[in-house]
Amino acid sequence: MLDRMTAEARRRGAADDATRDYAGPFPLGPSASARTKTWTAWRNLGIGGKIGRIFHQSGNLFIVIAGASLFVVLAIALSTELFAKNSPSVLYSECIDMIRGSDALDRYLLPPVSFTHSPTSSAPTRGTAPIMHRVVRHPQSGRDHLIINFWAHGRGRDEPEPLSRPKRWVRKATDSLRKAGSWLGLASDPEGPEYPPTKEEREKAAADAKAEREKAAAEAQRGPGFLGRLTQAFNFRPDVKNVRSASPDPPPAGTYKIGEVHADYVKNASGHYTMLALVVDVPSSRAAYPGRAIVYWSPEANKEGLIGVK
């Protein structure tokens, strides 16, 4: 008897599920048994019965309202972060666009240049730490500053420049045509074949470079003349220097493959952050003699900026 009742209940449940629509794990609308059930009239229900009837009939509505509310909250959060003018993500993208549009970094890093939130160039876009930023109040003016730090990665001198697939095809086709033309005698190099420099040419180039360095060192030791010293005597402006910037000329591009980016923003009267300075220290600001590529430096940064002059 019990087994027959269990089988009958399962059969009815299967038939009910077959005739009922679902949105994922949630059933839509009343079940078949609920549709065929004889309901008590509304006027005959008490307070508790009416409340129970409301919750029973409006369960799907609550699920839809809850899902719509979560969607609205998520949309507001994403739009606030991605489209707000003071968002670190928006300012970070602005810095990257300015660096890519400037040639200040060409003397330090070889293209292509990529950007990450950490010193590791192979760090994935997803799962990395958030953008490093901090809000600092200027000790003298009392204005709020937003300092953003991230990293730029270039290519080493000994690393070949990565080419896209169309460029590789064009280069292969050009090399093949040049070889075929040279073999048939139809094409020749107008500048002649390239030969390595001879020993005499290398010695002459080294001697010329040494003479230029000695001349520059002698002029630096000799110092300014009488008029220069007289002008300096009446110059009351402070001499902005940095001992760490007394390094020689920067090494060739590609010597370092990393640079530390610093961006200084100040909040204006309307409450929006405006850029004061954007610089890149190669290889980092902690190096003994870092090279500094100045992408942007406003006149106000000399007084209001929090990034030191190097």
N, C-alpha and C positions, 0 to 999 in steps of 0.2 A: 504493500500500500504506500509506504513511504517512498520507495523507489519510483513508483508511478507518478506520485505528486512531484517529485524532483524533476523527473523527465518532462512532465507537463510544464513546469515553471521554466525550464531551460528552453523548451520549444517556443513558449510565448515570448521569452526574452529575445531569442534569436529573430523571431518575426518582428518584434518591436524595433530591434536595431536595423533590420533590413528596410523598414519603412520610415526611418528617421534620418534626418540630415545632421551632419556633424561639421563643426569648424575646428579641426584638430581634435583635441580631446573633449571639446565642449559640445554638448548636444544643442541643436537649434530647434526651438519650438517644443510644444508639449508632445509627449509620447502618444502612441496609439491607444494605450490603455487610458491615458488621461483624457484623450479626445472622446472616448466612448463612455467614460465614467459619468455617472449622474451627479452633478454638482448641486449643492444646496444653494438656494436663491440668496442673492446678496442681502436682501432685506431681512432674511431670517438668520443671518450670521451675527454673532456678537463682536465685541471689539477685538478679542484675540483671534477669532476666526477671520475677520476682515484683514487684520495685519498679516496673518499667515497666508491668506489668499493673495495678497499683494506681493509678498516676497516670492511666493511660488510661481506666480505668473510673470513677474518682472526679473527673474534671475538672468535671463539672456541680456536684458537691457543693461543690467549692472555690469556684466562682462564687457559689453560694447563700450559703455561709458568709461570704465577703467582703462581699457586699451587705448581709447582716444585721448584720455588724460595723460597717459604715459607718453604717447606720441607727441603731444603738444609740449610736454616738459622737455623731452629729448630734442625737439626741433628748436625750442628757445635756447637751450644750453649750447647746441652746436652753432646756431646763428650768433649768439653772444660771443663765442670764442673765435669764430672764423671771420666775422664781419665787423666786429667792434674796432674802432680806430685805436683804442688803447690796448688791444689784445697783444700779448707777446708774439703770438703766431703771425699776426698781420705785420708787426714791425720786423720780425725775423725775415719774412718774405721780402719786405721792402729793402732790408740790408743786402740780401742776396742779389736782388735785381740791380742795386747800385754797384755792387762789386763786379758783377758780370758786365755792366755797361761802362766800367772804368778800366783804364790801362795801368793803374797804379801798381797792380800786383804782377804785371808781366815781367818785371825785372827780378822777381823773387821766385815765383812758382810757374811751372810750365803747364799749359793746358793739356787736357781738360781739367778744370777745377771743380771739385765736389765739396759739399758742405754737410757736416754732421753736428750733432749735439755733444759729442764726446771726442776725445783725441784719437779714437780708433777709426781709421778710414773705412774699415769693413763692417762697421756697425750697421745693422739693418734699420730701415726707416721705421718699422713697427717694433715695438718692444723696447725702444731706447728710452733713456731718461728724458724728462721734459726739458724744454729750453731753459738754459741757465739764465736767470734774471733776478734782479733784486732792486728794490725801491730804496733810495737813499735821499736823505734831506741834506741840502747844502748847508754847511756849518755857518756860512756868512749870510747868504741871501735867504735861507730858509725855504727855498723852492724844492719841489719834489723832482728827483731824477730817477730815471729807469735805466739801469745798466744791463745790457744783454751781452752774453759771451757765448761764442760757438767757435767751430774750427773749420778751416779750409784745407783741403788736401789737393796737392798737385801731382805732377809726374816727375820722376827722377831723370837726370840727364842721360843715363844709360838705358832708359826704358823707351821702347818705340812708341810713337804716338798711335793710339788706337784709332782705327779707321772704320767707318761704317761700311756696310756691305756694298752699297753702290760705289763708294770711293775705292774699295779694294778691287772691284771689277774693272773700274776705269784704269786703275794703276796697272793691273795685270795686262789689260788690253794694250795700253800705251807701251809698256815694256816689250810685249810681244811684237808689236808693229815696229818699234825701234830696232829690235834685234833682227827682224826680217829685213828691214831696209838697209841696215848695215851689212848684212850678209850678201844682199843683192847689189850693194853699191849704190843704192838709190837715195840713201840718207846718210848724212854725216853730221858730226857735232860741230856747229859753227865756231865754238870757242876752243875746239881742239880737245884732245884727251886730257883728263885730269891726272896729274902726277903728284906724288907727295913732295913736300918741300925738301930741298937739298940741305945738307949739313950747314953750308955757308948761309943759306937763307934763314935757317933756324937761329944760328948764332947772331946774325944781324938783327933779327927781330927781338931776341933777348937783350942785346946790347941797347937797342933803342928804348925798350921798356925800362931798363935799368937807368938810363940817362934821364928819362922823364920822371922817374921816382926820385932820383937824387935832386933834380931841379926843383920839384915840388917841396921836398924836405928842406932845401936851402932857403927857399922863399918863406916857408913857415917859420924857420928859425930866425931869419932876418927881421921879421915882424913888419909892421907898418912904418911908413916914413914919418917925417916931421909933421906934415899936414894931417896924416892919419892919427898920430898921437894927439895933436891939438884938437881934432874933431872929437876924439874919444874923451878928452878931458872935459868938454862941455856937454857931453851926452849924459843926461841924468836918468835915462831910462834904465831899468835893471836889465842886466845881461842874462837872458834866459838860456842856460846851458845845462847839459846833463853829462856827467862823466861817462856814463855808459854809451853815449852817442859818439864818443871820440874814437870809435872803431874805424878801420880803413873802409875802403869802398866795399859794398856788398859783394858777396861771391856770385859767380854766374848763376843765372836762373836754373833751377833744377837741383842745386846743391842740397837744399832742404825740400822736403815734400809736404810740410805741414806749416800752418800758420794759425795763430790765435787771434780771433776777431773780437774787437771791443766796440760796442755802440753805446753812445751816451745820448739819452733823450731827456728833455726837460719839459715839465708841464706848463703850458701857457695859461693865459687868463681865462680862456674858454674851457679849460680842463682837459685839453688834448696834449699828447706828447709830441714835441717837435724835435728833430734831430739836431744835435750840437756837433757831434764828431763821430766818424766811422773810420777806424784804423785797423790794420792787420800787423801783428808782431810776428816776425819769422825768425826762428821756428816757434818761439813762445816768449811771453813777457818775462819768464824766469831765466832766460838765457843770459850769458855774460854780456854779449854785445848783440842784442836783437836788431834785426833790420825792421824798420817800420814803413809800411806802405800806407799813406794817407789817402783814403778814398774820398772823404769829405771832412772839411774842417771849417766851421762857421766863424765869423769874427767874434761872436759872443762866447765861443768856446774858450778863448784866451782868458776870460775873466770868470765865466760861470761854469765852465767844463770841469768834470771830475776825472778826466783821463789826462795823465801827466804828459808833458811835452818831452819828447825824446829827440 
